[in-house]
Amino acid sequence: MTIRTHASHAPRIAVAGLSARLVAQSATRAGLDVVALDVFGDRDTREHAHLWFDIAGDGLSIDRARLYDALEQAAHLPRMLGLVVTSGLEPLTDELARAPRVPRFIGNGGEAAAVRNPRRFFALLDDAGIAHPEVRFTPPVERQGWLVKCPDGCGGTHIEQAEHVDETAPGAYFQRLSPGRSMSALFVAARRETVVIGFAEQLSIPMGHLPFVHAGSIGPIDVMPTTAIRIVEAIETIVRKTNLTGLNSIDFLLDDDTFRVLEINARPSSTMALYEAARPDAWPRGLIGAHLDACLHGELPRARCAQSTMLPMRAGQRVIFAPFTFTVSHALSDACFSDPACHDVPLAGTRIEAGMPVCTVSAIAPTLARLHVELEREHARILRSIQMD
């Protein structure tokens, strides 16, 4: 446990997941005192958190015993509003929502079972006439052109090409590869109503046997008005049928004016950083403020603040992966920490294996073309620093 001393008397929230940085940063904007629980303990996570707990398991995993021990300690802190989860805790979400001696769960617990269970979710889409790629729950005869997905995964590490998989994990399902750009929409839900914040494009890279490892996102992205209306209607239908609450995101493929739904992430998404960066005046309390309002009070943000597709600026974030195994030096850690475009900054002495995430770079620009240039420049600069370190 790491403690950062300050004299705040603000309400507290606990933020838990593989990485707590993004939500902790948003919560700080909302005037909240953050208790962070994650596996990295990055410098900027600790900068935005009054307390940080190490919940790392083997590799990039969460240790269940450490998690519960930390949450029980957090529950005894004064002014604790509750727990917000990020990616990596999908298998434990329903359990955490019902668990005693931990902070109140702020988000989707058992209510999200209909979107977390592939059999129920795709049946729901079929019933509502919402398009999605073909799905099977038994192996196809010819596996080429199919993916295997685990419903409790995140970051693309739960997706494999079916022809390379001999045995599937319990609950896994097969989904046919389909054309289109990988997109998402961030939305806030409350009392079976929803406000869509905006659309973003998801970036991915192949890594070993994993074809779609999450590598960042850019947005807001303009979508043709008629298509955007149909996507929003699909989200509204899903929310009415599932009673989702707070911040959520929907992943889909966009092929010209055709969209196919892939999945729902029933928790705050990393794309929230795009909208906060592109127009911070629209979210003076951060989007976590909107999440808390929806979950605790049933209140949705004003629609005029949520029209992110009309924003004049574009924002992007890109994950930098280690080109080789190395140990982070003091110089590299300090240089990244002092750079406003660099996030998820590792501590000096951290050993990072080849292919693992090192940090995240961000950029803001008036056009998407310029944004790609700025992101590539930041990416290349950090890679050079790693190679010269």
C-alpha positions as CSV (number, residue, x, y, z in Angstrom):
1,M,0.0,0.0,0.0
2,T,1.3,3.5,-0.9
3,I,-0.1,6.6,0.8
4,R,0.1,10.1,-0.6
5,T,-0.4,12.6,2.2
6,H,-2.8,15.4,1.7
7,A,-5.6,17.2,3.7
8,S,-8.6,16.5,1.4
9,H,-12.0,16.2,3.0
10,A,-13.6,15.4,-0.3
11,P,-15.9,12.3,-0.8
12,R,-13.9,9.2,-1.7
13,I,-14.3,6.5,-4.3
14,A,-12.3,3.2,-4.7
15,V,-11.2,2.5,-8.3
16,A,-10.2,-1.1,-9.0
17,G,-9.0,-2.9,-12.2
18,L,-5.9,-3.8,-14.2
19,S,-5.2,-0.1,-14.4
20,A,-6.9,2.6,-12.3
21,R,-5.2,5.6,-13.8
22,L,-7.7,6.9,-16.3
23,V,-10.7,6.7,-13.9
24,A,-8.6,8.1,-11.0
25,Q,-7.7,11.0,-13.2
26,S,-11.3,11.7,-14.1
27,A,-12.4,11.3,-10.5
28,T,-9.8,13.9,-9.5
29,R,-11.5,16.4,-11.9
30,A,-14.8,15.6,-10.2
31,G,-13.3,16.7,-6.9
32,L,-13.2,13.2,-5.5
33,D,-10.5,11.6,-3.2
34,V,-9.4,8.4,-4.9
35,V,-8.3,5.0,-3.5
36,A,-6.7,3.2,-6.4
37,L,-6.3,-0.6,-6.6
38,D,-4.5,-2.0,-9.7
39,V,-1.6,-4.1,-10.9
40,F,0.8,-1.4,-12.3
41,G,1.0,1.3,-9.6
42,D,2.1,3.8,-12.3
43,R,3.4,7.2,-11.2
44,D,0.5,9.2,-12.5
45,T,-2.0,6.7,-10.9
46,R,-0.4,7.4,-7.6
47,E,-0.3,11.1,-8.3
48,H,-4.1,11.1,-8.6
49,A,-4.8,8.8,-5.7
50,H,-4.6,9.4,-2.0
51,L,-4.1,5.6,-1.4
52,W,-2.8,2.9,-3.8
53,F,-3.1,-0.8,-3.2
54,D,-1.1,-3.5,-5.2
55,I,-3.6,-6.2,-6.3
56,A,-1.3,-7.8,-8.9
57,G,-1.4,-11.5,-9.5
58,D,0.8,-13.6,-11.9
59,G,1.5,-11.8,-15.1
60,L,-1.2,-9.3,-16.1
61,S,-3.8,-10.6,-13.7
62,I,-5.5,-9.6,-10.5
63,D,-5.0,-11.5,-7.2
64,R,-8.4,-12.1,-5.7
65,A,-7.2,-12.3,-2.1
66,R,-5.3,-9.0,-2.4
67,L,-8.2,-7.4,-4.1
68,Y,-10.7,-8.3,-1.3
69,D,-8.2,-7.4,1.4
70,A,-7.6,-3.9,-0.1
71,L,-11.3,-3.3,-0.6
72,E,-12.1,-4.3,3.0
73,Q,-9.5,-1.7,4.1
74,A,-11.0,0.9,1.8
75,A,-14.5,0.3,3.1
76,H,-13.5,1.5,6.5
77,L,-12.3,4.9,5.2
78,P,-14.4,7.9,6.0
79,R,-16.5,9.6,3.3
80,M,-16.4,6.4,1.0
81,L,-19.0,6.6,-1.7
82,G,-18.3,3.2,-3.2
83,L,-16.4,1.2,-5.8
84,V,-16.0,1.8,-9.5
85,V,-14.4,-1.0,-11.6
86,T,-12.4,-0.8,-14.7
87,S,-11.2,-3.5,-17.1
88,G,-9.9,-6.8,-15.8
89,L,-12.6,-7.4,-13.2
90,E,-15.3,-8.7,-15.5
91,P,-15.3,-12.2,-14.0
92,L,-15.8,-10.8,-10.4
93,T,-18.2,-8.0,-11.1
94,D,-21.5,-9.7,-10.0
95,E,-19.7,-11.1,-7.0
96,L,-18.3,-7.7,-6.0
97,A,-21.7,-6.1,-6.3
98,R,-23.1,-8.5,-3.7
99,A,-20.0,-8.9,-1.4
100,P,-20.2,-7.8,2.2
101,R,-17.5,-5.7,3.9
102,V,-16.4,-3.9,0.6
103,P,-17.4,-0.5,-0.6
104,R,-20.8,-0.1,-2.3
105,F,-20.7,-1.1,-5.9
106,I,-21.2,1.9,-8.3
107,G,-22.1,0.5,-11.7
108,N,-23.5,-2.7,-13.2
109,G,-23.7,-5.7,-11.1
110,G,-26.2,-8.5,-11.7
111,E,-28.2,-6.1,-13.9
112,A,-25.5,-6.6,-16.6
113,A,-25.9,-10.4,-16.8
114,A,-27.9,-10.1,-20.0
115,V,-25.0,-8.4,-21.8
116,R,-22.1,-10.3,-20.2
117,N,-23.6,-13.7,-21.1
118,P,-23.1,-14.3,-24.9
119,R,-26.0,-16.6,-25.2
120,R,-28.4,-14.1,-23.6
121,F,-26.9,-11.1,-25.3
122,F,-27.0,-12.3,-28.9
123,A,-30.5,-13.7,-28.4
124,L,-31.5,-10.3,-27.2
125,L,-30.0,-8.7,-30.3
126,D,-31.8,-11.2,-32.5
127,D,-35.1,-10.5,-30.8
128,A,-34.6,-6.8,-31.3
129,G,-33.5,-7.1,-34.9
130,I,-30.1,-5.6,-34.2
131,A,-27.4,-6.9,-36.5
132,H,-24.3,-8.7,-35.3
133,P,-21.7,-11.1,-36.9
134,E,-22.7,-14.7,-37.0
135,V,-22.1,-16.4,-33.6
136,R,-21.9,-20.1,-32.8
137,F,-21.5,-21.9,-29.4
138,T,-20.1,-25.0,-30.9
139,P,-17.0,-25.2,-33.1
140,P,-17.7,-24.6,-36.9
141,V,-16.7,-27.4,-39.2
142,E,-14.3,-25.1,-41.0
143,R,-12.6,-22.8,-38.5
144,Q,-10.9,-20.5,-40.9
145,G,-12.6,-17.1,-40.9
146,W,-13.8,-17.5,-37.3
147,L,-12.7,-16.1,-34.0
148,V,-12.9,-17.5,-30.5
149,K,-13.8,-15.1,-27.8
150,C,-14.0,-15.4,-24.0
151,P,-16.7,-13.2,-22.6
152,D,-14.8,-12.2,-19.5
153,G,-11.7,-10.9,-21.3
154,C,-10.6,-7.4,-22.1
155,G,-8.1,-5.5,-24.3
156,G,-8.2,-8.0,-27.1
157,T,-6.4,-10.7,-25.1
158,H,-9.6,-12.7,-25.1
159,I,-9.8,-13.0,-28.9
160,E,-8.0,-15.7,-30.9
161,Q,-8.2,-17.0,-34.4
162,A,-10.3,-20.2,-34.2
163,E,-8.0,-22.3,-36.5
164,H,-5.2,-21.8,-33.9
165,V,-7.2,-23.0,-30.9
166,D,-7.4,-26.7,-30.0
167,E,-9.4,-26.3,-26.8
168,T,-11.7,-23.5,-25.8
169,A,-12.2,-22.1,-22.3
170,P,-15.6,-22.6,-20.6
171,G,-18.1,-20.0,-21.8
172,A,-16.1,-19.2,-25.0
173,Y,-18.0,-18.7,-28.2
174,F,-17.2,-18.5,-32.0
175,Q,-17.8,-15.3,-34.0
176,R,-17.4,-15.0,-37.8
177,L,-14.9,-12.5,-39.0
178,S,-16.8,-9.6,-40.6
179,P,-15.7,-6.5,-42.5
180,G,-15.7,-3.0,-41.1
181,R,-13.9,-0.5,-39.0
182,S,-13.6,-1.3,-35.3
183,M,-15.7,1.3,-33.5
184,S,-17.2,2.0,-30.2
185,A,-19.8,4.4,-28.7
186,L,-19.7,5.7,-25.1
187,F,-23.0,6.2,-23.4
188,V,-24.4,7.0,-20.0
189,A,-27.6,5.1,-18.9
190,A,-30.0,5.6,-16.0
191,R,-33.6,4.4,-15.4
192,R,-33.7,2.6,-18.8
193,E,-32.8,5.8,-20.7
194,T,-29.5,6.8,-22.2
195,V,-27.4,9.6,-23.6
196,V,-24.7,8.8,-26.1
197,I,-21.5,10.7,-25.5
198,G,-19.9,10.0,-28.9
199,F,-18.2,7.6,-31.3
200,A,-14.6,6.5,-31.4
201,E,-12.4,4.3,-33.6
202,Q,-10.6,1.5,-31.8
203,L,-6.9,0.8,-32.7
204,S,-5.5,-2.7,-32.5
205,I,-2.4,-4.6,-33.5
206,P,-1.6,-8.3,-33.9
207,M,0.6,-9.8,-31.2
208,G,1.7,-13.4,-31.5
209,H,-1.4,-15.6,-31.7
210,L,-3.7,-12.6,-30.7
211,P,-5.0,-10.8,-33.8
212,F,-6.6,-7.8,-32.1
213,V,-4.7,-6.5,-29.1
214,H,-6.0,-3.1,-28.0
215,A,-3.6,-0.4,-28.9
216,G,-5.5,2.8,-28.4
217,S,-8.4,4.9,-29.8
218,I,-9.2,8.1,-31.6
219,G,-12.3,10.3,-31.5
220,P,-14.8,11.8,-31.5
221,I,-15.4,10.2,-35.0
222,D,-18.1,11.6,-37.3
223,V,-20.6,9.0,-38.3
224,M,-23.2,9.5,-41.1
225,P,-26.3,11.0,-39.4
226,T,-28.7,8.3,-40.6
227,T,-26.3,5.6,-39.4
228,A,-25.7,7.3,-36.1
229,I,-29.4,7.5,-35.5
230,R,-29.7,3.7,-36.0
231,I,-26.8,3.0,-33.7
232,V,-28.3,5.2,-31.0
233,E,-31.6,3.5,-31.4
234,A,-29.9,0.1,-30.9
235,I,-28.2,1.4,-27.8
236,E,-31.5,2.7,-26.4
237,T,-33.2,-0.7,-27.1
238,I,-30.4,-2.6,-25.3
239,V,-30.6,-0.2,-22.3
240,R,-34.4,-0.6,-22.1
241,K,-34.1,-4.4,-22.1
242,T,-31.2,-4.7,-19.7
243,N,-31.4,-1.7,-17.3
244,L,-27.8,-0.9,-17.7
245,T,-26.6,2.1,-15.6
246,G,-23.8,4.6,-15.6
247,L,-21.0,4.7,-18.1
248,N,-20.9,1.9,-20.7
249,S,-19.6,1.4,-24.2
250,I,-20.7,-0.7,-27.2
251,D,-18.2,-2.1,-29.6
252,F,-19.3,-2.5,-33.2
253,L,-18.1,-2.9,-36.8
254,L,-18.9,-0.1,-39.2
255,D,-18.9,-1.0,-42.9
256,D,-20.0,2.1,-44.9
257,D,-23.6,2.6,-43.5
258,T,-23.9,-1.0,-42.1
259,F,-23.1,-1.7,-38.4
260,R,-22.8,-5.0,-36.6
261,V,-22.7,-5.1,-32.8
262,L,-19.8,-7.0,-31.2
263,E,-20.2,-6.6,-27.4
264,I,-21.1,-4.3,-24.5
265,N,-18.5,-3.2,-22.0
266,A,-20.7,-2.6,-18.9
267,R,-18.3,-0.3,-17.1
268,P,-16.4,2.9,-17.8
269,S,-14.4,2.7,-20.9
270,S,-10.9,4.1,-21.7
271,T,-12.5,6.1,-24.5
272,M,-13.9,8.5,-21.9
273,A,-10.5,10.2,-21.9
274,L,-11.0,11.2,-25.6
275,Y,-14.1,13.2,-24.8
276,E,-12.7,14.8,-21.7
277,A,-9.6,15.9,-23.6
278,A,-11.5,17.1,-26.8
279,R,-13.8,19.3,-24.8
280,P,-13.0,19.6,-21.1
281,D,-15.5,22.4,-20.6
282,A,-18.3,20.0,-21.4
283,W,-17.3,17.8,-18.5
284,P,-16.0,20.0,-15.7
285,R,-16.6,17.2,-13.2
286,G,-15.1,14.6,-15.5
287,L,-17.2,11.8,-17.1
288,I,-16.9,9.9,-13.8
289,G,-19.1,12.7,-12.4
290,A,-21.7,11.7,-14.9
291,H,-21.2,8.0,-14.0
292,L,-21.9,8.8,-10.3
293,D,-24.9,11.0,-11.1
294,A,-26.4,8.2,-13.2
295,C,-25.7,5.3,-10.7
296,L,-26.4,7.1,-7.5
297,H,-29.1,9.5,-8.4
298,G,-30.6,8.3,-11.7
299,E,-29.6,11.5,-13.5
300,L,-28.3,11.8,-17.1
301,P,-26.1,14.5,-18.4
302,R,-27.6,17.3,-20.5
303,A,-27.9,16.2,-24.1
304,R,-26.3,19.4,-25.4
305,C,-23.1,18.5,-23.4
306,A,-23.1,15.0,-24.9
307,Q,-23.0,15.8,-28.6
308,S,-19.3,14.9,-29.0
309,T,-19.6,14.1,-32.7
310,M,-19.8,17.9,-33.2
311,L,-16.7,18.8,-31.2
312,P,-14.1,20.9,-33.0
313,M,-11.1,19.0,-31.6
314,R,-10.1,15.4,-31.9
315,A,-8.2,13.3,-29.4
316,G,-6.3,10.1,-29.5
317,Q,-4.4,7.7,-27.3
318,R,-2.0,5.0,-28.2
319,V,-0.4,2.3,-26.2
320,I,3.4,1.8,-26.5
321,F,4.5,-1.8,-26.3
322,A,8.0,-2.8,-25.2
323,P,10.1,-3.7,-28.3
324,F,12.3,-5.8,-26.0
325,T,12.7,-6.7,-22.4
326,F,14.2,-3.9,-20.3
327,T,14.2,-2.3,-16.8
328,V,12.9,1.2,-16.6
329,S,15.6,3.7,-15.7
330,H,15.1,6.8,-13.5
331,A,15.9,9.0,-16.5
332,L,13.2,7.3,-18.7
333,S,10.6,7.3,-15.9
334,D,11.3,11.0,-15.1
335,A,11.2,12.0,-18.8
336,C,7.9,10.3,-19.3
337,F,6.4,11.7,-16.1
338,S,7.3,15.2,-17.0
339,D,5.8,14.9,-20.5
340,P,2.1,15.9,-20.5
341,A,1.5,13.7,-23.5
342,C,2.7,10.5,-21.7
343,H,0.5,8.5,-19.3
344,D,0.6,5.3,-17.3
345,V,4.2,6.1,-16.5
346,P,6.1,3.1,-14.9
347,L,8.3,3.6,-11.8
348,A,12.0,3.4,-12.2
349,G,13.2,-0.2,-11.6
350,T,10.1,-1.7,-13.2
351,R,11.0,-4.7,-15.4
352,I,8.9,-4.8,-18.6
353,E,8.9,-7.9,-20.8
354,A,8.9,-7.7,-24.6
355,G,5.4,-7.1,-25.9
356,M,4.0,-5.7,-22.7
357,P,2.6,-2.2,-22.4
358,V,5.1,0.5,-21.3
359,C,3.0,3.6,-21.3
360,T,0.3,5.5,-23.2
361,V,0.7,8.6,-25.3
362,S,-2.0,11.0,-26.2
363,A,-2.5,14.0,-28.6
364,I,-5.2,16.6,-29.5
365,A,-5.6,18.1,-32.9
366,P,-8.2,19.9,-35.0
367,T,-8.5,17.2,-37.6
368,L,-8.1,13.4,-37.6
369,A,-5.3,13.6,-40.2
370,R,-3.3,15.9,-38.0
371,L,-4.1,13.7,-34.9
372,H,-2.6,10.6,-36.6
373,V,0.6,12.6,-37.3
374,E,0.8,13.8,-33.7
375,L,0.2,10.3,-32.3
376,E,2.8,8.8,-34.6
377,R,5.3,11.5,-33.6
378,E,4.7,10.9,-29.8
379,H,4.9,7.1,-30.3
380,A,8.2,7.3,-32.3
381,R,9.7,9.7,-29.7
382,I,9.0,7.4,-26.7
383,L,10.3,4.3,-28.6
384,R,13.5,6.2,-29.3
385,S,13.9,7.0,-25.6
386,I,13.4,3.3,-24.7
387,Q,16.0,2.2,-27.3
388,M,18.5,4.8,-26.1
389,D,17.9,4.2,-22.4
